[in-house]
Amino acid sequence: MKIEFFKHNIGPKEISLVTKTLKSTFLSTGPQTSEFEKKFSKFLNVKNTIGVSSWTMGSLISLKCLGIKEKDEIITTPLTFVATTNTIIQSGATPIFVDVEEKTGNINANLIESKITKKTKAIFIVHLYGQMCDIKKIRKIADKYGLYLIEDCAHCIEGEREKIKPGQISDLAIFSFYATKNITSGEGGAIVCKNDYLAEKIRLFRYHGIQKYSSNKNEFQHWDLEEIGFKCNMNDIQASMLIPQIDSINKNLEKREKIFMNYAYALKNIIGVSFFEKLPATKHARHIFTIRVDKQIRDRLVKFMQDNGVGVTVNYRIVTDLNYYKKKFNSSSFPIAKKIGDSTLTLPFYPSLKTKEQNYVIKTLIKGIKNFSC
Ligand SMILES: Cc1ncc(COP(=O)(O)O)c(C=O)c1O
């Protein structure tokens, strides 16, 4: 049996809207992008959404618009995808890593304050695997020290913590619509932002920094430029893929929740497999299904699963284990993140995954663990 690691949910509604857009005059940032932005803001109950070409570009322009520059420090987690830490470095700042909680893999809020210095400008949290960090506590720390709070929501559109949704109490929240995300346009992203002035600046920065001036409505409007931005606006083809998917977010979460239950039930008594915890007062976005196995067998198990037709991956090795970061940081300073990074394995997990496919994944995993554990 061959089981893909991921299958998207693009169906007739998305295809029909994309077709309509392709037949229209606007292909770049136009009415569909505005419609997507409105609908996404409504879904999250937030003020402003700005559609961009990817999470990565969204993060980079966000950091630029916050005025982050060389010698600044940004507190973050080492257990994330490299986009989080790469964009911090690309903004000129230095990432200051804080270890994570063993039960969730999220940044340990209790360790943040000890890492704050005069150079700290922001706390950049990642809601790993779909469970939100302790955002209320981290917001309080950010306020106490006058720091920006930024959320990496690449794994978390659907989550909640103590009734707070992504984007509701941070300064900026950044979303990804990359090919394997819960809603996707192949590539794409969005920034959610409470502050209207900052939202407007980000809007300019996604399109070179170009500004329209309208001092006199009877005169021709030349555009002008005050600051140099980037080119990373969302286009209407991406937006047309995303708009119908917003309506299916909750239904697809229910389907993933069922798959989660099936996997969790089947694996709960298997020696050598452990799970992250879902904390009380949280709604989990169930973005990916990541387990932990013995680090001695993890890589062999990944290969075994792949050789047996099951698409699996590792989310993530701690970033400070990667060559570029290794030269500057020492993974042993983040023992929990290191332990998790050495032992994670992510199984196929998407709404269209059939019961017999789930059962094959479980059977293959158990067989692999038995093979390598003796
Ligand atoms: C946690 C996290 N942050 C950031 C990104 C980057 O997203 P994008 O590919 O849209 O730039 C990803 C993508 O996989 C991610 O998983």
The ligand as an SDF file (V2000), in Angstrom:
LIG
                    3D

 16 16  0  0  0  0  0  0  0  0999 V2000
    6.3660   26.5490   11.8880 C   0  0  0  0  0  0  0  0  0  0  0  0
    6.5280   27.1040   10.4970 C   0  0  0  0  0  0  0  0  0  0  0  0
    6.8990   28.3910   10.3440 N   0  0  0  0  0  0  0  0  0  0  0  0
    7.0510   28.9390    9.1330 C   0  0  0  0  0  0  0  0  0  0  0  0
    6.8530   28.1980    7.9740 C   0  0  0  0  0  0  0  0  0  0  0  0
    7.1230   28.8250    6.6410 C   0  0  0  0  0  0  0  0  0  0  0  0
    5.9830   28.9290    5.8300 O   0  0  0  0  0  0  0  0  0  0  0  0
    6.0910   29.2960    4.2760 P   0  0  0  0  0  0  0  0  0  0  0  0
    6.5490   28.0650    3.5590 O   0  0  0  0  0  0  0  0  0  0  0  0
    4.6890   29.7070    3.8890 O   0  0  0  0  0  0  0  0  0  0  0  0
    7.0470   30.4150    4.1360 O   0  0  0  0  0  0  0  0  0  0  0  0
    6.4570   26.8670    8.0740 C   0  0  0  0  0  0  0  0  0  0  0  0
    6.2370   26.0720    6.8590 C   0  0  0  0  0  0  0  0  0  0  0  0
    6.2750   24.8940    6.7650 O   0  0  0  0  0  0  0  0  0  0  0  0
    6.2980   26.2960    9.3680 C   0  0  0  0  0  0  0  0  0  0  0  0
    5.9310   25.0180    9.5250 O   0  0  0  0  0  0  0  0  0  0  0  0
  1  2  1  0
  2  3  1  0
  2 15  2  0
  3  4  2  0
  4  5  1  0
  5  6  1  0
  5 12  2  0
  6  7  1  0
  7  8  1  0
  8  9  2  0
  8 10  1  0
  8 11  1  0
 12 13  1  0
 12 15  1  0
 13 14  2  0
 15 16  1  0
M  END
$$$$
